[in-house]
Amino acid sequence: MLSLLADNIENQQIETAVVIVGLARPMVEEDTRLTADELRWIARRLIESLTDVLNIAESRGQRIPAYISAESKNEE
């Protein structure tokens, strides 16, 4: 049950990151003129989303068993 909740939260965080990136792309085009406050706002949202996605990657990476190559197995 807790695992399903965590998976749902992770999926929401990833979906939010996709939305934020979609918003940020046009904001950083050469012909777009933004105020410093607007740039700070999108930078903060990108940092928040990147932090969430990095936490998800780290968490999922901890659940993946270590890779043991065929060569390593033969050496044992």
Contact map, one row per residue, 1 for C-alpha under 8 A:
1111100000000000000000000000000000000000000000000000000000000000000000000000
1111110000000000000000000000000000000000000000000000000000000000000000000000
1111111000000000000000000000000000000000000000000000000000000000000000000000
1111111100000000000000000000000000000000000000000000000000000000000000000000
1111111110000000000000000000000000000000000000000000000000000000000000000000
0111111111000000000000000000000000000000000000000000000000000000000000000000
0011111111100000000000000000000000000000000000000000000000000000000000000000
0001111111110000000000000000000000000000000000000000000000000000000000000000
0000111111111000000000000000000000000000000000000000000000000000000000000000
0000011111111100000000000000000000000000000000000000000100000000000000000000
0000001111111110000000000000000000000000000000000000000000000000000000000000
0000000111111111000000000000000000000000000000000000000000000000000000000000
0000000011111111100000000000000000000000000000001001100000000000000000000000
0000000001111111110000000000000000000000000000001001100000000000000000000000
0000000000111111111000000000000000000000000000000000000000000000000000000000
0000000000011111111100000000000000000000000000001000000000000000000000000000
0000000000001111111110000000000000000000000001001100100000000000000000000000
0000000000000111111111000000000000000000000000000000000000000000000000000000
0000000000000011111111100000000000000000000000000000000000000000000000000000
0000000000000001111111110000000000000000010011001000000000000000000000000000
0000000000000000111111111000000000000000000001000000000000000000000000000000
0000000000000000011111111100000000000000000000000000000000000000000000000000
0000000000000000001111111110000000000000000000000000000000000000000000000000
0000000000000000000111111111000000000000010001000000000000000000000000000000
0000000000000000000011111111100000000000000000000000000000000000000000000000
0000000000000000000001111111100100000000000000000000000000000000000000000000
0000000000000000000000111111100101000000000000000000000000000000000000000000
0000000000000000000000011111110100000000000000000000000000000000000000000000
0000000000000000000000001111111100000000000000000000000000000000000000000000
0000000000000000000000000001111100000000000000000000000000000000000000000000
0000000000000000000000000000111110000000000000000000000000000000000000000000
0000000000000000000000000111111111000000000000000000000000000000000000000000
0000000000000000000000000000001111100000000000000000000000000000000000000000
0000000000000000000000000010000111111110000000000000000000000000000000000000
0000000000000000000000000000000011111110000000000000000000000000000000000000
0000000000000000000000000000000001111111000000000000000000000000000000000000
0000000000000000000000000000000001111111100000000000000000000000000000000000
0000000000000000000000000000000001111111110000000000000000000000000000000000
0000000000000000000000000000000001111111111000000000000000000000000000000000
0000000000000000000000000000000000011111111100000000000000000000000000000000
0000000000000000000000000000000000001111111110000000000000000000000000000000
0000000000000000000100010000000000000111111111000000000000000000000000000000
0000000000000000000000000000000000000011111111100000000000000000000000000000
0000000000000000000000000000000000000001111111110000000000000000000000000000
0000000000000000000100000000000000000000111111111000000000000000000000000000
0000000000000000100110010000000000000000011111111100000000000000000000000000
0000000000000000000000000000000000000000001111111110000000000000000000000000
0000000000000000000000000000000000000000000111111111000000000000000000000000
0000000000001101100100000000000000000000000011111111100000000000000000000000
0000000000000000100000000000000000000000000001111111110000000000000000000000
0000000000000000000000000000000000000000000000111111111000000000000000000000
0000000000001100000000000000000000000000000000011111111100000000000000000000
0000000000001100100000000000000000000000000000001111111110000000000000000000
0000000000000000000000000000000000000000000000000111111111000000000000000000
0000000000000000000000000000000000000000000000000011111111100000000000000000
0000000001000000000000000000000000000000000000000001111111110000000000000000
0000000000000000000000000000000000000000000000000000111111111000000000000000
0000000000000000000000000000000000000000000000000000011111111100000000000000
0000000000000000000000000000000000000000000000000000001111111110000000000000
0000000000000000000000000000000000000000000000000000000111111111000000000000
0000000000000000000000000000000000000000000000000000000011111111000000000000
0000000000000000000000000000000000000000000000000000000001111111100000000000
0000000000000000000000000000000000000000000000000000000000111111100000000000
0000000000000000000000000000000000000000000000000000000000011111110000000000
0000000000000000000000000000000000000000000000000000000000000111111000000000
0000000000000000000000000000000000000000000000000000000000000001111100000000
0000000000000000000000000000000000000000000000000000000000000000111110000000
0000000000000000000000000000000000000000000000000000000000000000011111011000
0000000000000000000000000000000000000000000000000000000000000000001111111000
0000000000000000000000000000000000000000000000000000000000000000000111111100
0000000000000000000000000000000000000000000000000000000000000000000011111110
0000000000000000000000000000000000000000000000000000000000000000000111111111
0000000000000000000000000000000000000000000000000000000000000000000111111111
0000000000000000000000000000000000000000000000000000000000000000000001111111
0000000000000000000000000000000000000000000000000000000000000000000000111111
0000000000000000000000000000000000000000000000000000000000000000000000011111
